[in-house]
């Protein structure tokens, strides 16, 4: 009995000598964190998570620790738990090379190099495309396609640039080409045979009147060829001194332009004038005559300009622009205004060489509303696009966009 007691005491003393040093117990799980685990944390830095060694404080503590150690080692992917003598194991473990740590977290790593390469590629991509609005300098269009699109070309050379004084005028009837139609004798209006807008010929019957004097009907005819522009009379009314119709020859119109001050003094009969309508239609004419006196209210002198060869869209009382020619000079190279386009902030024309079209930046001088002087960028004798040039610009922009992508 005494021997058994002594053996028990010896076992307890052995267990106390092999037990781990005291550490702060974990209140939640009852596990203890060993100093070797703290050392392992320091050695591993931000790498592997620390390993916790779990031991039970039973009389058979040595056996329990051994069992726990073998249990953790049984898991292939898990690191063995640190026991109380884990400090010696940790001392034998090689410490990580700082250069390896720098290779992982700094320096010229492969990821960093790749990022820098990607940045270079991005810069190159930005330089290559997405400029926005850039146009290619040339394109090819076959002759059949260009003709179908209405593209017209011409060779540029020297010519005149005319300077103008732009004024506002009004279309008026020529008093010598209009007539009022009246009844010869007073009486009741039995019939009216024409309406406003009708074209009539000289001698054509326009009205029938019952004469108060003869008590018989008579016919009223047109005195001139022309168009009915007014019909104040009505059937059943009384014909008297008032006009039944007003007939005008609309092919004999004129423009009256008021001139003031020095402009009136500088103008003279025969001076060239270009008349422009709101829809862009133009007529080249000249000053025929002037009113004999200035207008009492406005103090303007009226210049009269005959419209010859106009269409039916020139009408009385229509407002028009009158460009009085004030000068003319000859330039070495001129081009139609329709040939010039704006591209990337510059004026350009499109030079034609067989089926190839290329843009040519030019410097412009003065223009006269039809032609513009070319100061630089284009030589006389060069063939350029003079109509539908905007189609060539659009095709070049499309080619440039395709190249960018």
Secondary structure, 3 states (H helix, E strand, C coil): CHHHHHHHHHHHHHHHHHCCCCCCECCCCCCECCHHHHHHHHHHCCCCCCCCCCCCCCCCHHHHHHHHHHHHHCCCCCCCCCCCCHHHHHHHCCCCCHHHHHHHHCCCCHHHHHHHHHHHHHHHHHHHCCCCCCCCCEEECCHHHHHHCCCEEEECEEEEEEEEEEEEEEEEECHHHEEEECCCCCEEEEEECCCCCCEECCCCEEEEEEECCCCCEEEEECCCCEEEEECCCCCCCEECCCCCEEEECCCCEEEEEEECHHHHHHCCCCCEEEEECCCCCEEEEEEEEECCCCCCCCCCEEEEEEECCCCCCCCCCCEEEEEEEEEEEEEEEEEEHHHCEEECCEEEEEEEECCEEEEEECEEEEECCCEEEEEECCCCCCEEEEECHHHHHHHHHHHHHHHHC
